[in-house]
């Protein structure tokens, strides 16, 4: 894939089995988002091959691919409409209230919705209630569950929330990932540890590939360096919080 000046991605080769979770770890600009954007054909690749079920990706229409792929973005977007309309947006079929509530419960947002006087008819946005970042995230997870995609793309979905909310979102994401092929874009090791395969990207190339345990054992590798730095920062933060309390 080329960005017009040079190859944004190069020398990348890996295989994913149905139902596996693949994590992409790297700094901003390393190529994580560029790589997953090839799957729904937001960008077109100019060299190499991408196969889905043994068929070249370009043989599938964009509309078909995007119907098979669910994306949970870092900054979830909700319309100034009812919560129900936001959950059912883009599903492409008639949806019963029972289905909506089942998805909301799986995404751990149902109880929050029912705490509002108008329940699922509650308007969100400027003319209605203001949802927190975590509540917005869980609403979009419910939407994705309802869509029932074969492939998931989780774009750093817990990076901008507090620890308690992160735990709730992780629970909802685990429900969402069940039996689905998942691509996880992340900056933090904690977000990728459960993946079946982790790709460490740097300047558009895969510099390391393996499981959390395998990569951690490579003491001179980028993954281990990131792990050590993040662990030290977390420990210092815990010590600082303990002093404050």
C-alpha positions, 0 to 999 in steps of 0.5 A, spaced: 500 500 500 502 506 497 501 513 500 503 517 494 510 518 496 512 511 498 510 505 501 506 506 507 506 498 508 512 493 506 514 486 507 508 484 511 506 477 511 501 473 516 496 468 516 490 468 520 485 463 522 477 464 523 476 466 530 483 468 532 485 475 535 490 479 532 493 485 535 497 490 532 502 494 536 506 500 535 507 508 535 503 513 532 504 512 524 507 505 525 502 503 520 497 499 524 491 503 522 493 503 515 494 495 515 487 494 518 484 499 513 485 495 507 480 490 510 474 494 508 478 497 502 478 504 505 485 504 502 487 499 496 493 495 496 498 496 490 502 490 491 502 483 494 495 479 496 490 479 501 486 473 501 479 472 505 477 465 505 482 463 499 479 469 495 483 475 493 480 481 497 479 485 491 474 480 488 469 482 493 465 488 493 466 494 498 459 494 500 459 486 502 466 487 505 463 492 510 457 488 511 462 483 514 466 487 518 464 491 525 469 497 527 469 499 534 473 506 534 477 510 539 472 516 538 465 513 538 460 517 534 453 517 536 447 521 532 443 526 536 437 521 536 434 516 540 439 511 543 435 505 540 436 508 533 443 509 535 444 502 536 440 499 530 444 504 525 447 501 519 444 494 521 440 493 515 434 489 517 428 490 521 430 489 529 426 487 534 426 490 541 428 484 544 434 483 540 436 491 541 436 489 549 440 483 548 445 486 545 445 492 550 446 487 556 451 483 552 455 490 552 453 492 559 449 498 557 442 496 558 442 498 565 444 505 564 439 506 558 434 503 563 436 508 568 433 514 564 426 516 564 425 515 557 429 508 556 431 506 549 427 512 547 432 517 550 435 522 545 442 523 546 447 529 544 445 536 544 438 536 545 438 530 550 442 526 555 450 527 555 453 520 555 460 519 558 466 516 553 465 509 556 457 509 555 458 511 548 463 506 547 458 501 550 453 503 545 457 502 539 459 495 542 452 494 542 451 496 535 456 492 533 453 486 536 447 487 533 450 487 526 453 480 527 460 481 523 464 476 521 470 480 522 472 485 528 476 491 528 477 494 535 481 501 534 484 502 541 477 502 544 479 503 551 485 508 551 481 514 553 477 512 559 478 511 566 480 504 569 473 502 572 470 504 565 476 500 562 474 494 565 467 494 563 468 495 556 473 489 556 468 485 558 463 487 553 469 487 548 470 479 550 463 478 549 463 481 542 470 477 540 467 471 541 468 466 535 469 472 531 476 474 527 478 480 531 484 485 529 486 489 535 489 496 534 493 498 541 498 502 544 498 498 550 501 491 552 495 490 556 490 491 550 494 485 546 496 480 551 490 475 550 491 476 542 493 469 538 498 473 534 501 480 536 504 484 530 509 489 532 510 495 527 515 500 526 515 505 520 510 500 516 514 494 517 513 488 522 519 488 526 516 482 531 511 477 530 508 472 536 504 471 542 505 475 548 510 470 551 514 469 545 515 476 544 516 477 552 522 472 551 526 476 546 529 481 551 532 485 545 526 486 541 521 492 541 516 489 544 520 487 551 522 494 551 515 497 550 513 492 556 518 494 561 517 502 560 509 501 560 510 497 567 515 502 570 510 507 568 504 503 571 508 502 578 510 509 579 503 511 578 501 506 583 506 509 588 504 516 587 497 514 588 498 510 594 502 517 597 496 521 595 491 517 599 
